[in-house]
């Protein structure tokens, strides 16, 4: 008996099963969800790092003022006094005089992570124990804080949400949504369902008191990415990272191909640096390895060629079902973008291994070096 076709068949079946089981678990998480009782109305500080005039920035920042929660403050953090987003932030604060909102300007060089440097002043100025680090491009729903606090328990260290790409304009933006939604968000929901969640920096809720016991905000500089550091802290302290019931949206607008690729490559390098074993397995998660194995078996007359297009249709039908269940954007352009994503993913994965640095908001960084805390540097505040 030729053992090679058996081994190839077993590998292909395992990869196909991984696709359908992961989608099934993400769907099951949604169907089995039970809403928890609301937590008490403790005050919450939302820190919004802002850098430049991103797509839909007015819309996303304005949504932060419409949160349905009795007691919260907004702290907008901008690193440079010349940032073009400053007039917009000031305008929004002035147009919402009842809001407890502030703008802080200055850059504290505490790490090589520009986002962490930017929010440092906001963390020190926060007046509540509950702190949400919320990226400026997140579209905040009215129940934002309630959705986050719903997941908190004594066993939790971080509550987070992956971004769901919405309002994509053009194929490049649809490709970014293809990476974000039925791929990256799916795997984060599955990890949460299996009680092995990991943080995503778009939205992270932390307890200042608990983080101070672990070393304070500066401990998040122990990794290049603050969400990777938060994940490792949680696991080291025996606590968990939890994900909200339904991920929050990030309206994408129009993207260029270079913007999409550089962003996905940066994230790939960060994952490879912080979690190399998990990153190694990413090469097996798209349809391309399955299609290659199927073609090998077809040339060996083990499988019929007609089965390949049927497999491809079933593969992406699972992602369609996932998008429908979670009410994520869907359409022909997005489905084409899923296929393009799976074609490009091996190249992205390989470049993530080979490339050793990237530029983030004008900062040259390396994904292999850990951040070093520089104490005693204080930014200006206005």
C-alpha positions in Angstrom: 0.0 0.0 0.0 1.3 3.5 -0.9 1.3 5.5 2.3 1.9 8.9 0.5 -1.7 9.4 -0.7 -3.0 8.5 2.8 -0.7 11.1 4.4 -1.7 13.7 1.9 -5.4 12.9 2.3 -5.2 13.1 6.1 -3.4 16.4 5.9 -6.0 17.8 3.5 -8.9 16.5 5.6 -7.4 18.1 8.7 -7.1 21.5 7.0 -10.6 21.4 5.6 -11.9 20.4 9.0 -10.1 23.3 10.6 -11.9 25.7 8.3 -15.4 24.4 8.9 -14.9 23.7 12.6 -13.6 27.2 13.2 -16.5 28.7 11.4 -18.9 26.4 13.3 -17.4 27.4 16.7 -17.6 31.1 15.9 -21.3 30.7 14.9 -22.0 28.6 18.0 -20.5 31.3 20.1 -23.1 33.7 18.7 -26.0 31.3 19.0 -25.3 30.2 22.6 -24.6 33.7 23.9 -26.4 34.6 27.1 -26.4 38.3 28.0 -24.9 38.9 31.5 -26.4 41.2 34.0 -25.2 44.8 33.8 -22.4 45.9 36.0 -22.7 48.8 38.4 -22.3 52.3 36.9 -18.7 52.8 37.9 -16.9 55.6 36.1 -14.9 54.8 33.0 -12.1 56.7 31.3 -11.8 56.3 27.5 -8.4 57.2 26.1 -8.5 57.9 22.3 -5.0 58.1 20.7 -5.3 60.3 17.6 -2.7 60.6 14.8 -3.6 62.3 11.5 -6.8 62.7 9.6 -7.8 59.1 9.0 -10.8 58.0 6.9 -14.1 58.7 8.6 -12.3 60.3 11.6 -15.1 62.8 12.3 -17.7 60.0 12.3 -15.7 57.7 14.6 -14.6 60.4 17.1 -18.1 61.9 17.2 -19.5 58.5 18.1 -17.5 58.6 21.3 -19.7 61.4 22.6 -22.9 59.4 22.1 -22.2 56.5 24.4 -25.2 55.6 26.6 -23.4 55.4 30.0 -24.0 57.6 33.1 -20.4 58.4 34.0 -17.4 58.4 31.6 -14.7 60.8 30.5 -13.0 61.1 27.1 -9.3 61.8 26.9 -8.0 62.5 23.4 -4.2 62.0 23.1 -2.2 63.6 20.3 1.6 63.3 20.1 2.5 66.3 17.9 1.2 69.9 18.4 1.2 70.1 14.6 -1.1 67.2 14.1 -3.9 68.1 11.6 -6.5 66.2 13.7 -6.2 68.7 16.6 -8.7 71.3 15.1 -11.3 68.5 14.6 -10.9 67.2 18.1 -11.2 70.7 19.6 -14.3 71.3 17.4 -16.0 68.1 18.6 -15.2 68.9 22.3 -16.6 72.4 21.9 -19.8 71.1 20.2 -20.4 68.8 23.2 -20.1 71.1 26.2 -21.8 68.6 28.5 -19.3 65.9 27.8 -16.4 65.3 30.2 -13.8 65.5 27.4 -10.2 66.7 27.2 -7.4 67.0 24.7 -3.8 66.2 25.8 -0.9 67.0 23.5 2.7 65.6 24.0 4.8 62.6 23.4 6.4 60.6 26.2 9.2 58.5 24.8 8.7 55.5 27.1 9.0 52.8 24.4 9.4 52.2 20.7 5.6 51.8 20.4 4.2 55.3 19.3 0.7 54.5 20.4 1.9 53.6 24.0 4.0 56.8 24.0 0.9 58.8 23.0 -1.5 57.4 25.6 0.9 57.6 28.5 -0.2 61.1 29.4 -3.9 60.0 29.2 -3.3 57.1 31.5 -1.7 59.3 34.1 -4.5 61.8 33.8 -7.4 59.3 33.9 -9.6 59.7 37.0 -11.4 56.3 37.0 -10.1 52.8 37.6 -11.7 51.4 34.5 -9.8 52.5 31.5 -10.6 51.8 27.8 -7.9 52.3 25.3 -9.9 52.9 22.1 -8.4 53.6 18.7 -9.6 56.7 16.9 -10.9 54.7 13.9 -13.3 52.5 16.0 -17.0 53.3 15.4 -18.3 53.3 19.0 -21.9 52.1 19.5 -24.1 53.6 22.2 -23.7 50.4 24.3 -19.9 50.4 24.0 -19.0 50.5 27.7 -21.9 48.1 28.7 -20.7 45.6 26.0 -17.2 45.7 27.4 -18.1 45.5 31.1 -20.5 42.7 30.4 -17.5 40.4 29.9 -15.6 41.4 33.0 -15.2 38.9 35.9 -12.8 38.3 38.7 -10.9 35.9 36.3 -10.5 38.6 33.6 -7.5 40.8 32.9 -8.4 42.4 29.6 -11.6 42.9 27.6 -11.1 43.6 23.9 -12.7 43.6 20.5 -11.2 42.8 17.1 -12.2 45.4 14.4 -14.8 44.5 11.8 -14.2 46.3 8.5 -17.2 48.1 7.2 -18.0 50.7 4.5 -15.2 49.4 2.3 -14.8 51.4 -0.9 -13.0 49.6 -3.7 -11.3 46.3 -3.9 -8.2 47.3 -1.9 -10.5 48.2 1.1 -12.5 45.0 0.6 -9.2 43.1 0.8 -8.6 44.7 4.2 -12.1 43.8 5.3 -11.4 40.2 4.1 -8.4 40.0 6.4 -10.2 41.7 9.3 -13.7 40.0 9.3 -14.2 36.4 8.4 -10.5 35.6 8.9 -8.8 37.5 11.8 -12.0 38.3 13.8 -13.2 34.7 13.3 -10.1 33.2 14.9 -10.2 35.6 17.8 -13.9 34.7 18.4 -13.0 31.0 18.3 -10.1 31.5 20.7 -12.4 33.4 23.1 -15.0 30.6 22.8 -12.3 28.1 23.7 -11.3 30.2 26.8 -7.9 31.0 25.3 -8.5 34.6 24.2 -5.9 37.1 23.2 -6.0 40.9 23.1 -6.5 43.1 20.2 -5.4 46.7 20.6 -8.3 48.4 18.7 -10.3 48.3 22.0 -8.9 47.2 25.3 -10.6 47.7 28.7 -8.2 47.4 31.7 -8.4 47.9 35.4 -5.8 50.5 36.4 -5.6 49.0 39.9 -4.9 45.5 38.6 -2.5 46.6 36.0 -0.5 48.6 38.6 -0.1 45.4 40.5 1.7 43.9 37.5 3.9 46.9 36.9 1.6 49.7 35.5 1.1 50.8 32.0 4.9 50.7 31.4 4.7 46.9 31.5 2.9 47.0 28.2 6.2 48.1 26.7 7.7 44.7 27.4 6.5 43.8 23.8 6.6 45.9 20.7 2.8 45.7 20.6 0.8 46.6 23.7 -1.9 44.0 23.0 0.6 41.2 22.8 2.1 42.3 26.2 -1.4 42.5 27.7 -2.1 38.9 26.5 1.1 37.6 28.0 0.5 39.4 31.3 -3.0 37.8 31.5 -1.6 34.3 30.9 1.3 34.8 33.3 -1.0 35.9 36.1 -3.5 33.1 35.5 -6.2 35.3 34.2 -8.0 35.5 30.8 -8.6 37.9 27.9 -12.2 38.1 26.9 -13.8 39.4 23.7 -17.0 41.3 23.5 -20.2 39.7 22.3 -20.1 41.4 18.9 -16.9 43.1 17.6 -17.1 46.8 17.0 -16.9 48.3 13.5 -14.1 50.1 11.8 -15.3 52.1 8.8 -12.6 51.7 6.2 -13.5 54.0 3.4 -11.1 54.0 0.5 -7.7 52.3 0.8 -4.7 52.0 -1.4 -3.1 48.7 -2.1 0.2 49.8 -0.4 -1.7 50.9 2.8 -3.5 47.5 3.1 -0.3 45.5 2.5 1.9 47.6 4.8 -0.7 47.4 7.6 -1.2 43.6 7.3 2.6 43.1 7.0 3.2 45.1 10.2 0.6 43.0 12.1 2.1 39.9 10.7 5.6 40.9 11.9 4.2 41.7 15.3 2.5 38.3 15.6 5.6 36.5 14.4 7.7 38.4 17.0 5.4 37.8 20.0 3.8 34.4 19.1 6.1 32.6 16.7 4.6 29.2 17.1 1.0 30.4 16.4 2.3 32.5 13.5 4.0 29.4 12.0 0.6 27.7 11.7 -1.0 30.6 9.9 0.3 29.4 6.5 -2.1 26.4 6.8 -5.3 28.4 7.4 -6.2 29.6 3.8 -7.5 27.6 0.9 -4.3 27.5 -1.1 -2.6 24.7 0.9 -5.8 22.6 0.6 -6.1 23.3 -3.1 -2.4 22.2 -3.6 -3.0 19.0 -1.7 -6.2 18.3 -3.7 -4.3 18.8 -7.0 -1.6 16.4 -5.9 -4.2 13.8 -5.1 -6.1 14.4 -8.4 -2.9 13.9 -10.4 -2.5 10.6 -8.5 -6.1 9.6 -9.5 -7.1 9.5 -5.9 -9.7 12.3 -6.3 -11.6 13.6 -9.3 -10.8 17.1 -10.6 -14.5 18.0 -10.5 -14.4 18.0 -6.7 -12.0 20.9 -6.5 -14.4 23.6 -7.6 -17.0 22.1 -5.3 -14.6 22.2 -2.4 -13.8 25.9 -3.1 -17.5 26.8 -3.2 -18.2 25.0 0.1 -15.1 26.6 1.7 -16.3 30.1 1.0 -19.9 29.3 1.7 -18.8 28.7 5.3 -17.5 32.3 5.4 -20.7 33.6 3.9 -22.6 31.9 6.6 -20.4 33.4 9.3 -20.8 36.9 7.8 -24.6 36.4 7.7 -24.8 35.2 11.3 -22.8 38.2 12.6 -24.4 40.6 10.2 -21.0 41.6 8.8 -20.7 43.3 5.3 -21.2 40.9 2.5 -21.2 41.1 -1.3 -19.6 39.9 -4.5 -16.6 42.2 -4.1 -15.9 40.9 -0.6 -16.1 37.3 -1.7 -13.6 38.1 -4.5 -11.5 39.8 -1.8 -11.6 36.6 0.3 -10.1 34.6 -2.6 -7.5 37.3 -3.2 -6.6 37.3 0.5 -6.0 33.5 0.4 -3.8 33.8 -2.7 -1.7 36.6 -1.1 -1.6 35.2 2.5 1.4 32.8 1.8 3.4 35.8 0.4 2.5 37.9 3.4 3.4 35.1 5.8 6.8 34.6 4.2 7.5 38.3 4.1 6.5 38.5 7.8 9.4 36.0 8.5 12.0 37.7 6.3 11.4 41.4 6.9 12.8 42.8 10.2 11.5 46.3 10.5 8.6 48.6 9.5 7.5 52.2 9.8 4.6 53.1 12.1 3.3 56.7 12.2 6.7 57.8 11.0 8.6 55.7 13.6 11.1 53.2 12.3 10.6 50.1 14.4 11.9 46.5 14.5 9.5 43.7 15.4 12.3 41.7 17.1 13.4 44.1 19.7 11.5 44.5 23.0 10.7 48.1 24.0 12.8 49.7 26.7 11.1 52.0 29.2 12.7 55.5 29.5 11.5 57.0 32.7 11.2 60.6 33.6 10.1 61.9 30.2 7.0 64.1 30.4 4.9 65.5 27.5 3.1 68.8 27.4 -0.6 69.0 28.1 -3.2 71.4 26.8 
